[in-house]
Amino acid sequence: MPTYRYEAEDPERSCPNCRGGFEAMHPIAGPRVEKCPECGAPVRRVICAPALGRSKSDLDYRARRAGFTKLRRIGKGEYEKQY
């Protein structure tokens, strides 16, 4: 099910939830969200870039940033640290 991003049509008459924008999940053929679920202010759908997939280099970067170590096999039972 796709995730859609919504924001307030009138930022002056809205709550912090819809003023900053929020995400909602609903089927493609389903009805759009017309009001903020918290304050009832009218909202509009915002077009944003989809997250279709991640590259292998991005996964390596995120693992490195989280403190994991990547090893590369160089022989039978021997490994070399890549980062």
N, C-alpha and C positions, 0 to 999 in steps of 0.2 A: 504494500500500500504506500503510495507516495506521501511525502511530507511537504506541506505548503507553508509558506511564511506570510503572515498578516501583520499589518500595522494600522494605527488609528488614522482615520480620514481627517479628523480635526484634533491635533495634539493638545490644544488648550482645554478641550472638554473630554479628557480621557484619563485613565489610570496609568501608573508606571508600567503595568504589564503590557498594555497595547501601545503605549507611547514608544516604548523601546522595541516593540515587535515581539511576536510569539509565533510558535510553530504549531500546526495542527495536522493530524493525519486523517485522511478520508479517501474513499475510492475516487477514481478519476471521474466516473459518471455520477458520483454523489453530489449532494448540494454543497455549495460553498458556505464558509462561515461568514455571516453577515454582521454579527455583533460580538463584542468582546465577552468572553465567558465570565469575567469578573465584574465589569462595570456596565456592560450593555451598550457601550458606545459603538457607533458604526465603524467597521473596519474594511480595508481593501486588501486584496491579495497582491503581494509584491513578487515580481519576477526575480529569481536569483539563479545562480549557476548550480547545476546538479552535481552531486558527488557520485560519479559513475564507477570509479575504481581507484585503486592505489597502485603506484608503481613499486617495483621491487626496491629501488633505491630509497623511496620514501619509507618503506618498512624497515630497511637497514638503519636509516637515520633515526627513526623513532625508537628502535631497540637500543641504539647507542646512547641516545639521550636519556633513556630509562635506566642505563647502567648495565645492560647486558653485554656480553662478550661474544663475538662471532669467531668461530674456528673454521679453518679450512683444512681438509684432509690432504696430507702430503705423502703419506705412505701407510703401510699396514700398522695400525695402532699409533700413528704419529699425526699430530695436528699442529697447525701453526696459527697463532693468534693474529687476526686481521685488524681488530680494533678493540 
